[in-house]
Amino acid sequence: MTKEEYKNIRDLAWYILRETKVNKLPVNIIEVCAKLDVKVRSYDNDHHFAKNYKNGFSIILNNSDKIIFYNKAIKNKYRNRFTIAHELGHIMLGHNTNENNKEYKAMETEANMFAIRILAPLCVLHEIKLDSAKELAEICALSKQASNIRFKKFEKAEIENNFYSDPKEAKLVMQFENFIKKYIKQKLKK
Ligand SMILES: [Zn+2]
């Protein structure tokens, strides 16, 4: 993946957080989908969908109706959130995952990158002075595994002081201003 491709995915996640006016964590991914006119549906393990799609998939019908399906038999809301965000990534990035081409793996990586960026924006975590992967898991409603990976990335960004080189990031943080203030206040009380 080139630096340009990486930046495009990051910018898209920021853009969607701004456009759908998300102002607190955990990000309500169902609401984000609704605002983007993306329907979210579920299926169970006994449905034939489950044979091909363990977690979920997405389709665009008639070039306009966007639908995300997730497997509700997976009784893990953290995983479901991630699956929905991942599928939203495929839709927003214009992926055609039905084509069995060799780009499939690259598209999966991109959708995962999009999902974690929309569910755990680093600039907001920086402002709330995040302390641990555990705190990240709680505040972003993410699985332990996803949180551990994201926390490593967060630590690296902190060490490199890699924030606000792009004005879009500051704008996004302003959107979260009230949430950040409230959260910090609560944290100090503990
Ligand atoms: Zn995928």
Boltz pocket constraint, residues with backbone or C-beta under 6 A from the ligand:
constraints:
  - pocket:
      binder: B
      contacts: [[A, 86], [A, 90], [A, 97], [A, 107], [A, 108], [A, 111]]
      max_distance: 6.0
